Amino acid sequence: MIYFLQGLTMGAAYVAPIGMQNLFVINTALTQKKGRAYITALIVIFFDVTLALGCFYGVGLIMGQSPMIEKAVLLIGGIIVMVIGAQLVRAKGGMKNDTDVNVSILKAVSIACVVTWFNPQALIDGTMMLGAFRATLPPDGEVKFITGVATASVCWFLCITTIISLFSAKFNDKALRAINVVCGVVILAYGVKLLVNFVQLSI
């Protein structure tokens, strides 16, 4: 259960900060009917979960074959994760976005794919955060952890769609700022954990 909860908190901290995926879902929920908003959320969830699986098992598998690569990814990943966390705590992101949400379902699929799989920052962040974290898990904890990450994605996008649809008038930049600060602190803590694991392996 502990590994599932670790994946859940890591996944929530990773997916919640405002980025292209979230802006697409948020703007759709603000401007479209609920049915369309939920369809968009499910599409984004699919691509987000597949990206998480790719980052976790792809890089994690490579790390498992080489102790040197494992140490390098833990060190670099820990530093990058802490930088991401610090940037989120200091960020002043808002809800401004130029993405057109009044599109067909097919177009929505393509947009969701682009903002997820063709977003270099998402690929780098996901690789370093999830790939590096896999090195800290025992074999029996891997599935539980990534299940927690996937669950966080499902819960976040469905919840944010529901909340914004119901309370769109009260959802503002201040609320997004609070989300970023909380997630930044959580990510900073995981960055410290990765660096601690690096030190332990190096001793």
C-alpha positions as CSV (number, residue, x, y, z in Angstrom):
1,M,0.0,0.0,0.0
2,I,2.9,2.4,0.8
3,Y,4.2,2.2,-2.8
4,F,0.7,2.9,-4.2
5,L,0.4,5.9,-2.0
6,Q,3.9,7.1,-3.0
7,G,2.9,6.8,-6.7
8,L,-0.4,8.6,-5.9
9,T,1.3,11.6,-4.3
10,M,4.1,11.7,-6.9
11,G,1.6,11.4,-9.7
12,A,-0.6,14.2,-8.2
13,A,2.4,16.5,-7.7
14,Y,3.6,15.8,-11.3
15,V,0.3,16.2,-13.1
16,A,-1.4,19.0,-11.1
17,P,1.0,21.9,-11.9
18,I,-0.4,24.1,-14.6
19,G,0.9,23.1,-18.0
20,M,-0.3,22.6,-21.5
21,Q,-2.4,19.5,-20.6
22,N,-4.1,21.3,-17.8
23,L,-4.7,24.4,-19.7
24,F,-6.4,22.4,-22.5
25,V,-8.6,20.6,-20.0
26,I,-9.4,23.8,-18.0
27,N,-10.3,25.9,-21.0
28,T,-12.5,23.1,-22.3
29,A,-14.3,22.8,-19.0
30,L,-14.7,26.6,-18.9
31,T,-16.1,27.0,-22.4
32,Q,-17.8,23.6,-23.4
33,K,-20.7,21.5,-22.2
34,K,-20.0,19.0,-19.4
35,G,-20.2,16.0,-21.7
36,R,-17.6,17.4,-24.0
37,A,-15.4,18.5,-21.1
38,Y,-15.4,14.9,-19.7
39,I,-14.6,13.4,-23.1
40,T,-11.6,15.8,-23.4
41,A,-10.5,14.9,-19.9
42,L,-10.6,11.1,-20.7
43,I,-8.6,11.7,-23.9
44,V,-5.9,13.6,-21.9
45,I,-5.9,10.9,-19.2
46,F,-5.1,8.3,-21.8
47,F,-2.1,10.1,-23.2
48,D,-0.9,11.1,-19.8
49,V,-1.0,7.6,-18.4
50,T,0.7,6.1,-21.5
51,L,3.5,8.8,-21.2
52,A,3.9,7.8,-17.5
53,L,4.2,4.2,-18.4
54,G,6.7,4.9,-21.1
55,C,8.9,7.0,-18.8
56,F,8.7,4.6,-15.9
57,Y,9.4,1.4,-17.7
58,G,11.5,2.7,-20.5
59,V,14.2,4.6,-18.6
60,G,13.7,2.4,-15.5
61,L,14.5,-0.7,-17.5
62,I,17.8,0.8,-18.8
63,M,18.8,1.9,-15.4
64,G,18.3,-1.6,-14.0
65,Q,21.0,-2.9,-16.4
66,S,23.7,-0.5,-15.3
67,P,24.6,0.7,-11.8
68,M,26.5,3.7,-13.3
69,I,23.5,4.8,-15.3
70,E,21.3,4.3,-12.2
71,K,23.5,6.6,-10.2
72,A,23.7,9.2,-12.9
73,V,20.0,9.3,-13.4
74,L,19.4,9.5,-9.6
75,L,21.8,12.4,-9.3
76,I,20.7,14.3,-12.4
77,G,17.0,13.4,-11.8
78,G,17.2,14.5,-8.2
79,I,18.7,17.9,-9.1
80,I,16.2,18.4,-12.0
81,V,13.2,17.4,-9.8
82,M,14.3,19.9,-7.1
83,V,14.7,22.6,-9.7
84,I,11.2,21.8,-11.1
85,G,9.8,22.0,-7.5
86,A,11.5,25.3,-6.8
87,Q,10.3,26.8,-10.1
88,L,6.7,25.8,-9.2
89,V,6.9,27.4,-5.8
90,R,8.1,30.6,-7.4
91,A,6.0,30.5,-10.5
92,K,3.2,33.0,-11.1
93,G,1.4,31.0,-13.8
94,G,-2.1,32.0,-14.9
95,M,-5.0,30.7,-16.9
96,K,-4.1,32.6,-20.1
97,N,-3.8,30.2,-23.1
98,D,-4.2,30.5,-26.8
99,T,-5.3,26.8,-27.4
100,D,-8.5,26.6,-29.4
101,V,-10.8,24.2,-27.5
102,N,-13.8,24.5,-29.9
103,V,-12.6,21.6,-32.0
104,S,-13.8,18.2,-33.1
105,I,-13.2,15.0,-31.1
106,L,-10.5,13.9,-33.6
107,K,-8.8,17.3,-33.3
108,A,-9.0,17.1,-29.5
109,V,-7.3,13.7,-29.7
110,S,-4.5,15.2,-31.8
111,I,-4.1,18.2,-29.5
112,A,-4.0,16.0,-26.4
113,C,-1.3,13.8,-28.1
114,V,0.8,16.8,-29.0
115,V,0.6,18.6,-25.6
116,T,1.6,15.3,-23.9
117,W,3.9,13.2,-26.1
118,F,5.4,16.0,-28.2
119,N,6.1,18.3,-25.2
120,P,9.8,18.1,-24.6
121,Q,9.5,19.4,-21.1
122,A,6.9,16.7,-20.2
123,L,9.2,14.0,-21.7
124,I,12.2,15.2,-19.7
125,D,10.4,15.8,-16.5
126,G,8.5,12.4,-16.7
127,T,11.7,10.5,-17.6
128,M,13.7,12.0,-14.8
129,M,11.0,11.9,-12.1
130,L,9.4,8.5,-12.8
131,G,12.4,6.8,-14.4
132,A,14.7,7.8,-11.5
133,F,12.1,6.9,-8.9
134,R,11.8,3.4,-10.3
135,A,15.4,2.7,-9.2
136,T,14.4,3.3,-5.5
137,L,11.6,0.7,-5.6
138,P,11.7,-3.1,-4.9
139,P,10.4,-5.3,-7.7
140,D,7.1,-6.0,-5.9
141,G,6.5,-2.2,-5.5
142,E,6.8,-1.2,-9.2
143,V,3.3,-2.1,-10.3
144,K,1.8,-0.6,-7.2
145,F,3.7,2.6,-7.6
146,I,2.8,3.2,-11.3
147,T,-0.8,2.2,-10.6
148,G,-0.8,5.0,-8.0
149,V,0.6,7.4,-10.6
150,A,-2.1,6.4,-13.2
151,T,-4.8,6.8,-10.5
152,A,-3.6,10.3,-9.7
153,S,-3.9,11.2,-13.4
154,V,-7.4,9.9,-13.6
155,C,-8.5,11.5,-10.4
156,W,-6.9,14.9,-11.1
157,F,-8.3,15.4,-14.6
158,L,-11.8,14.2,-13.8
159,C,-11.9,16.2,-10.6
160,I,-10.5,19.4,-12.1
161,T,-13.1,19.1,-14.9
162,T,-15.9,18.6,-12.4
163,I,-14.8,21.5,-10.1
164,I,-14.3,24.0,-13.0
165,S,-17.6,23.0,-14.6
166,L,-19.4,23.7,-11.3
167,F,-17.4,26.6,-10.0
168,S,-16.0,28.2,-13.2
169,A,-16.7,31.8,-11.9
170,K,-14.5,31.2,-8.8
171,F,-11.6,29.4,-10.5
172,N,-8.9,32.0,-11.0
173,D,-5.2,32.6,-11.1
174,K,-4.9,32.7,-7.3
175,A,-6.3,29.1,-7.1
176,L,-3.8,27.9,-9.7
177,R,-1.0,29.6,-7.8
178,A,-1.9,27.7,-4.7
179,I,-1.9,24.4,-6.6
180,N,1.5,25.1,-8.0
181,V,3.0,26.0,-4.5
182,V,1.6,22.8,-2.9
183,C,2.8,20.6,-5.8
184,G,6.2,22.4,-5.8
185,V,6.8,21.5,-2.2
186,V,5.8,17.8,-2.7
187,I,8.1,17.6,-5.8
188,L,11.0,19.2,-3.8
189,A,10.6,16.5,-1.1
190,Y,10.8,13.8,-3.8
191,G,13.9,15.4,-5.2
192,V,15.6,15.2,-1.8
193,K,14.6,11.5,-1.7
194,L,16.3,10.8,-5.0
195,L,19.5,12.5,-3.9
196,V,19.5,10.6,-0.7
197,N,19.2,7.3,-2.7
198,F,22.1,8.5,-4.9
199,V,24.2,9.1,-1.8
200,Q,23.3,5.7,-0.3
201,L,24.3,3.9,-3.5
202,S,27.6,5.8,-3.7
203,I,28.7,5.0,-0.2
